[in-house]
């Protein structure tokens, strides 16, 4: 009779084997045994199961070190598909990938700021439906849906407790999406999702301790400590965009005063443009004729075309991002700070300002030169992070 303990050991070993194949990309059964310390018969048995389940495939003989050539293994990219959704404040980005994160399809839908909750959820459901329709036939079909949300999320229940910039409160999003599509759904805060995405697919792959800064309409942070996402006592860690940096400032959407994101977000950038126009500053790119149509992406584009106002505004935002990043470095002493979301697309303008601010004012930086990088995944960090929510669960529990 197989005991519960034996089943647990088998499950753990199976996850170890599967993740070893993922990390090594191509490896033999003997190579897995050597790398993991598991005996060869256990590895062969578990690999055969993973092949039958469609998660692993053989890709032919490798080089011999004497004797028979080993049969090499890799993750079966046709084993299944994953849907990842970055539910932003002013957009929904949905991607469809295979089990190793190769993108198969994507769609971005713009949302009006302050759009009605029901309308946003309807657009979200439509985007997921389109992703399902565009999915190729695979062994396991759609293995899961991951969604990153800009707000405080009960990740266990999949409930959006509070999303100030969306004006959502107590929305059972996981339940709603699962009920419609009958597919397992994983929901988390978008900055947490971005951090996990960087750890799986981005510049954080080789990094055990880093902070991911999602710089979009608001600011959020995802914190990786010893290779794992740090959630805090109740899963709500990382809301540093709502840390006070000016006690005399105007009210933030969260109800606090003087939040960091009031100074260093897309919204802050738009406020800066408005203020410049009121002072009579304008150029051929940014002026009173087009101010109502401006968004961060257009401002970044104008900056790259030479708009002095756009460049000045982004430099100011970069400096203000630096102020918050100083606090992150002093608090967490990370190996790296990664900046993602929309503002990372202006890295050539904001990064020098951030580095200048940090090098001049950060106490810890004087003794430990923290790397400050923009996301390798750029605008896709959130969506690919949502994909990694699903893949990480699948690879941790391949039998479920």
C-alpha positions as CSV (number, residue, x, y, z in Angstrom):
1,X,0.0,0.0,0.0
2,X,1.3,3.5,-0.9
3,X,1.3,5.9,2.0
4,X,0.6,9.6,2.0
5,X,4.2,10.3,2.8
6,X,5.4,8.2,-0.2
7,X,3.0,10.1,-2.5
8,X,4.3,13.4,-1.2
9,X,7.9,12.4,-1.7
10,X,7.1,11.3,-5.3
11,X,5.3,14.6,-5.9
12,X,8.4,16.6,-4.7
13,X,10.8,14.5,-6.7
14,X,8.6,14.8,-9.8
15,X,8.6,18.6,-9.4
16,X,12.4,18.6,-8.9
17,X,12.9,16.6,-12.1
18,X,10.5,18.8,-14.1
19,X,12.1,22.0,-12.9
20,X,15.6,20.7,-13.6
21,X,14.7,20.0,-17.2
22,X,13.2,23.5,-17.4
23,X,16.3,25.2,-16.0
24,X,18.8,23.2,-18.0
25,X,16.6,23.4,-21.2
26,X,18.2,20.2,-22.6
27,X,19.4,17.4,-20.4
28,X,19.6,13.6,-20.3
29,X,18.2,11.2,-17.6
30,X,21.7,10.6,-16.4
31,X,22.3,14.3,-16.2
32,X,19.2,14.8,-14.1
33,X,20.3,12.1,-11.7
34,X,23.8,13.6,-11.4
35,X,22.5,17.2,-10.9
36,X,19.7,16.3,-8.4
37,X,21.2,13.4,-6.5
38,X,18.2,11.2,-7.2
39,X,18.9,7.6,-8.2
40,X,18.7,6.8,-11.9
41,X,15.8,4.4,-11.6
42,X,13.7,7.1,-9.8
43,X,14.6,9.6,-12.5
44,X,13.7,7.3,-15.4
45,X,10.4,6.4,-13.8
46,X,9.4,10.0,-13.2
47,X,10.6,11.1,-16.7
48,X,8.5,8.4,-18.3
49,X,5.5,9.7,-16.4
50,X,6.1,13.3,-17.4
51,X,6.4,12.2,-21.1
52,X,3.1,10.3,-20.8
53,X,1.5,13.4,-19.3
54,X,2.8,15.6,-22.2
55,X,5.0,17.9,-20.2
56,X,8.4,16.5,-21.3
57,X,9.6,15.2,-24.7
58,X,12.6,13.4,-26.0
59,X,14.5,15.2,-28.8
60,X,17.0,12.6,-29.9
61,X,20.5,11.5,-28.9
62,X,23.1,13.8,-27.4
63,X,26.9,13.5,-27.2
64,X,28.4,10.4,-25.7
65,X,31.0,10.4,-23.0
66,X,31.7,6.8,-23.7
67,X,29.1,4.1,-24.4
68,X,25.7,4.7,-25.8
69,X,24.6,8.2,-26.7
70,X,22.1,9.5,-24.1
71,X,18.5,10.5,-25.2
72,X,18.1,14.2,-24.5
73,X,15.0,15.7,-22.9
74,X,13.3,19.1,-22.9
75,X,10.0,20.7,-21.9
76,X,7.3,19.9,-24.4
77,X,6.3,23.3,-25.7
78,X,3.2,21.6,-27.2
79,X,2.2,20.3,-23.9
80,X,-0.2,23.1,-23.2
81,X,-0.9,26.8,-23.4
82,X,-1.1,29.6,-20.7
83,X,-3.0,32.8,-20.8
84,X,-1.5,35.8,-19.0
85,X,-3.4,39.1,-18.4
86,X,-2.0,42.4,-17.3
87,X,-5.1,44.3,-16.2
88,X,-3.8,47.9,-16.1
89,X,-5.6,51.1,-15.2
90,X,-5.8,52.3,-18.8
91,X,-5.2,49.0,-20.8
92,X,-5.6,45.3,-20.8
93,X,-2.7,43.3,-22.3
94,X,-3.4,39.6,-22.8
95,X,-0.9,37.1,-24.0
96,X,-1.1,33.4,-25.0
97,X,2.1,31.4,-24.5
98,X,3.3,27.8,-24.6
99,X,4.7,26.0,-21.5
100,X,8.1,27.6,-21.8
101,X,6.8,31.1,-22.2
102,X,7.1,31.6,-25.9
103,X,4.4,34.0,-27.0
104,X,1.9,32.7,-29.5
105,X,-0.6,35.5,-29.6
106,X,-1.3,38.8,-27.9
107,X,-3.8,41.6,-27.8
108,X,-3.8,45.1,-26.1
109,X,-7.1,46.9,-25.4
110,X,-7.1,50.5,-24.3
111,X,-9.4,51.5,-21.4
112,X,-10.7,54.9,-20.6
113,X,-9.4,56.2,-17.2
114,X,-12.2,55.8,-14.7
115,X,-14.1,53.3,-17.0
116,X,-17.1,51.5,-15.3
117,X,-16.1,48.3,-13.5
118,X,-18.6,46.2,-15.5
119,X,-17.3,47.5,-18.8
120,X,-13.7,46.7,-17.8
121,X,-14.6,43.2,-16.7
122,X,-16.5,42.6,-19.9
123,X,-13.4,43.7,-22.0
124,X,-11.3,41.4,-19.8
125,X,-13.6,38.4,-20.5
126,X,-13.6,39.2,-24.3
127,X,-9.8,39.3,-24.3
128,X,-9.5,35.9,-22.6
129,X,-12.1,34.5,-24.9
130,X,-10.1,35.6,-27.9
131,X,-7.0,34.1,-26.4
132,X,-8.8,30.7,-26.0
133,X,-10.0,30.9,-29.6
134,X,-6.4,31.5,-30.9
135,X,-4.9,28.7,-28.8
136,X,-3.4,25.8,-30.9
137,X,-4.3,22.2,-30.0
138,X,-2.1,20.8,-27.3
139,X,-1.9,17.9,-25.0
140,X,-3.4,19.7,-21.9
141,X,-5.1,22.6,-23.6
142,X,-5.3,25.8,-21.6
143,X,-3.5,24.9,-18.4
144,X,-4.5,28.1,-16.5
145,X,-5.1,31.8,-16.6
146,X,-3.0,34.3,-14.7
147,X,-4.1,37.9,-14.0
148,X,-2.2,40.8,-12.5
149,X,-4.3,43.6,-11.0
150,X,-3.1,47.1,-9.8
151,X,-4.2,47.0,-6.2
152,X,-4.4,45.0,-3.0
153,X,-5.3,41.4,-3.7
154,X,-6.2,38.4,-1.6
155,X,-4.2,36.1,-3.8
156,X,-5.5,32.9,-2.0
157,X,-9.1,33.8,-2.7
158,X,-8.4,35.7,-5.9
159,X,-10.4,38.7,-4.6
160,X,-9.4,42.3,-5.5
161,X,-9.8,43.9,-2.0
162,X,-9.0,47.5,-3.2
163,X,-7.7,48.9,-6.5
164,X,-7.7,52.7,-5.9
165,X,-6.8,53.6,-9.5
166,X,-9.6,51.4,-10.9
167,X,-11.9,52.4,-8.1
168,X,-12.7,48.7,-7.3
169,X,-13.4,47.2,-4.0
170,X,-14.1,43.6,-3.0
171,X,-14.3,42.2,-6.5
172,X,-14.3,38.3,-6.6
173,X,-12.4,38.3,-9.9
174,X,-11.0,34.7,-9.7
175,X,-14.5,33.3,-9.1
176,X,-16.0,35.3,-11.9
177,X,-13.4,34.2,-14.5
178,X,-13.4,30.6,-13.4
179,X,-17.2,30.4,-13.5
180,X,-17.2,31.7,-17.1
181,X,-14.3,29.7,-18.6
182,X,-14.1,26.6,-16.3
183,X,-10.3,27.0,-16.3
184,X,-8.1,27.4,-13.2
185,X,-7.3,31.1,-12.5
186,X,-4.5,32.7,-10.5
187,X,-4.7,36.4,-9.5
188,X,-2.2,38.6,-7.8
189,X,-1.1,42.2,-7.5
190,X,0.5,43.4,-10.8
191,X,3.8,44.3,-9.2
192,X,4.1,40.9,-7.5
193,X,3.3,39.4,-10.9
194,X,5.9,41.6,-12.6
195,X,8.6,40.5,-10.1
196,X,7.8,36.8,-10.6
197,X,7.9,37.4,-14.4
198,X,11.4,39.0,-14.1
199,X,12.5,36.0,-12.0
200,X,11.3,33.5,-14.5
201,X,11.9,35.2,-17.8
202,X,13.7,38.5,-17.3
203,X,16.8,40.2,-15.9
204,X,16.1,38.7,-12.5
205,X,16.8,35.0,-13.5
206,X,20.2,34.9,-11.9
207,X,19.3,37.2,-9.0
208,X,18.1,36.0,-5.6
209,X,17.3,39.4,-4.0
210,X,15.7,42.2,-6.0
211,X,12.9,44.7,-6.0
212,X,10.7,45.2,-9.1
213,X,9.2,48.6,-9.4
214,X,6.1,48.8,-11.6
215,X,6.0,52.4,-12.8
216,X,2.7,53.0,-14.6
217,X,-0.4,55.0,-13.8
218,X,0.5,54.2,-10.2
219,X,3.5,52.6,-8.6
220,X,3.8,49.2,-7.0
221,X,6.7,47.0,-6.0
222,X,7.3,43.2,-6.0
223,X,10.0,42.0,-3.6
224,X,12.1,38.9,-4.2
225,X,14.0,37.6,-1.1
226,X,16.2,34.5,-1.4
227,X,14.6,33.7,-4.7
228,X,11.0,33.8,-3.4
229,X,8.3,36.5,-3.6
230,X,8.0,38.2,-0.2
231,X,4.4,38.7,0.7
232,X,4.5,39.9,4.3
233,X,2.3,38.7,7.2
234,X,-1.0,38.8,5.3
235,X,0.1,38.9,1.7
236,X,-0.1,42.6,1.2
237,X,3.6,43.6,1.1
238,X,4.9,45.9,-1.6
239,X,2.5,48.9,-1.6
240,X,5.4,51.3,-1.5
241,X,3.8,53.5,-4.1
242,X,1.6,54.7,-1.2
243,X,4.6,55.5,1.1
244,X,4.4,59.1,2.1
245,X,7.2,61.3,0.8
246,X,5.5,64.7,1.4
247,X,3.2,65.1,4.3
248,X,1.8,68.4,2.9
249,X,0.8,67.1,-0.5
250,X,-2.7,66.7,-2.0
251,X,-4.8,63.6,-1.3
252,X,-4.0,60.4,-3.2
253,X,-6.6,58.0,-4.6
254,X,-5.8,55.6,-1.7
255,X,-6.9,58.2,0.9
256,X,-3.3,59.0,2.1
257,X,-1.5,62.2,1.6
258,X,1.8,62.7,-0.3
259,X,2.2,59.2,-1.8
260,X,5.3,58.4,-3.9
261,X,3.2,57.7,-6.9
262,X,1.9,61.3,-6.9
263,X,5.4,62.3,-8.0
264,X,6.8,59.4,-10.0
265,X,4.0,57.8,-12.1
266,X,2.4,58.2,-15.5
267,X,-0.3,60.3,-13.7
268,X,2.5,62.6,-12.3
269,X,3.9,62.9,-15.8
270,X,0.6,64.1,-17.2
271,X,0.2,66.5,-14.3
272,X,3.6,67.9,-15.0
273,X,2.7,68.5,-18.7
274,X,-0.5,70.4,-17.6
275,X,1.6,72.6,-15.2
276,X,4.1,73.4,-18.0
277,X,1.3,74.5,-20.4
278,X,-0.2,76.7,-17.7
279,X,3.1,78.4,-17.4
280,X,3.1,79.1,-21.2
281,X,5.6,76.4,-22.1
282,X,4.9,74.4,-25.3
283,X,6.6,73.1,-28.4
284,X,5.5,71.6,-31.7
285,X,4.9,68.2,-30.1
286,X,3.2,69.2,-26.9
287,X,0.9,72.2,-26.8
288,X,-2.6,73.4,-25.9
289,X,-4.0,71.8,-29.1
290,X,-3.2,68.2,-28.1
291,X,-2.9,68.2,-24.3
292,X,-6.2,66.4,-23.8
293,X,-5.0,63.5,-26.1
294,X,-1.7,63.0,-24.3
295,X,-0.7,59.8,-22.5
296,X,2.6,58.5,-21.3
297,X,3.4,56.5,-24.4
298,X,2.9,59.6,-26.6
299,X,5.0,61.7,-24.3
300,X,7.8,59.1,-24.5
301,X,7.5,59.0,-28.2
302,X,7.7,62.9,-28.4
303,X,10.7,62.9,-26.2
304,X,12.5,60.5,-28.5
305,X,11.6,62.9,-31.4
306,X,13.1,65.8,-29.6
307,X,10.4,67.5,-27.5
308,X,12.1,69.6,-24.9
309,X,9.0,69.6,-22.6
310,X,8.6,65.8,-22.8
311,X,12.3,65.3,-22.1
312,X,12.2,67.7,-19.2
313,X,9.1,66.0,-17.8
314,X,10.6,62.5,-18.0
315,X,13.8,63.7,-16.3
316,X,11.7,65.1,-13.4
317,X,9.8,61.8,-13.1
318,X,13.2,59.9,-13.2
319,X,14.5,62.0,-10.4
320,X,11.4,61.4,-8.3
321,X,11.6,57.7,-9.0
322,X,15.1,57.9,-7.7
323,X,13.8,59.3,-4.4
324,X,11.6,56.3,-3.8
325,X,14.3,53.8,-5.0
326,X,16.7,55.3,-2.4
327,X,14.2,54.2,0.3
328,X,13.9,50.7,-1.3
329,X,17.7,50.2,-1.4
330,X,18.1,51.5,2.2
331,X,15.3,49.2,3.4
332,X,16.0,45.9,1.5
333,X,19.6,46.1,0.5
334,X,18.8,44.2,-2.8
335,X,21.3,43.0,-5.4
336,X,19.2,44.8,-8.1
337,X,16.3,47.1,-8.6
338,X,14.3,46.5,-11.8
339,X,12.0,49.2,-13.3
340,X,9.2,47.9,-15.4
341,X,5.8,49.0,-16.9
342,X,5.2,52.0,-19.2
343,X,7.9,54.4,-17.8
344,X,10.6,51.8,-18.4
345,X,10.2,52.5,-22.1
346,X,11.9,55.9,-21.5
347,X,15.0,54.2,-19.9
348,X,17.4,56.3,-21.9
349,X,16.0,59.5,-20.2
350,X,14.8,58.3,-16.7
351,X,17.6,55.9,-15.8
352,X,20.5,58.5,-15.7
353,X,18.3,60.6,-13.4
354,X,17.6,57.7,-11.1
355,X,21.2,56.7,-11.0
356,X,22.3,60.3,-10.3
357,X,19.8,60.7,-7.4
358,X,20.7,57.3,-5.9
359,X,24.5,57.8,-6.2
360,X,24.2,61.3,-4.5
361,X,21.8,60.5,-1.7
362,X,21.5,56.8,-0.9
363,X,23.3,55.7,2.3
364,X,23.5,52.0,1.5
365,X,24.6,52.6,-2.2
366,X,27.8,54.2,-0.9
367,X,28.9,50.7,0.4
368,X,27.0,48.4,-1.9
369,X,26.6,49.4,-5.6
370,X,23.1,48.1,-6.3
371,X,22.4,47.4,-10.0
372,X,19.5,49.4,-11.3
373,X,18.1,48.1,-14.5
374,X,15.0,48.4,-16.6
375,X,12.9,45.4,-17.3
376,X,14.0,43.0,-20.1
377,X,10.3,42.3,-20.6
378,X,9.5,46.0,-20.9
379,X,5.7,46.6,-21.3
380,X,5.2,42.8,-21.2
381,X,6.5,42.3,-17.7
382,X,3.0,42.1,-16.2
383,X,1.5,39.8,-18.7
384,X,4.5,37.5,-18.7
385,X,4.5,37.6,-14.9
386,X,0.8,36.5,-15.0
387,X,1.9,33.6,-17.3
388,X,4.6,32.6,-14.7
389,X,1.9,32.5,-12.0
390,X,0.4,29.6,-13.9
391,X,3.6,27.9,-15.0
392,X,5.1,28.0,-11.5
393,X,2.1,26.3,-10.0
394,X,2.0,23.7,-12.8
395,X,5.7,22.9,-12.3
396,X,5.4,22.8,-8.6
397,X,2.5,20.3,-8.8
398,X,2.7,18.6,-12.2
399,X,0.2,15.9,-11.2
400,X,-2.6,18.4,-10.5
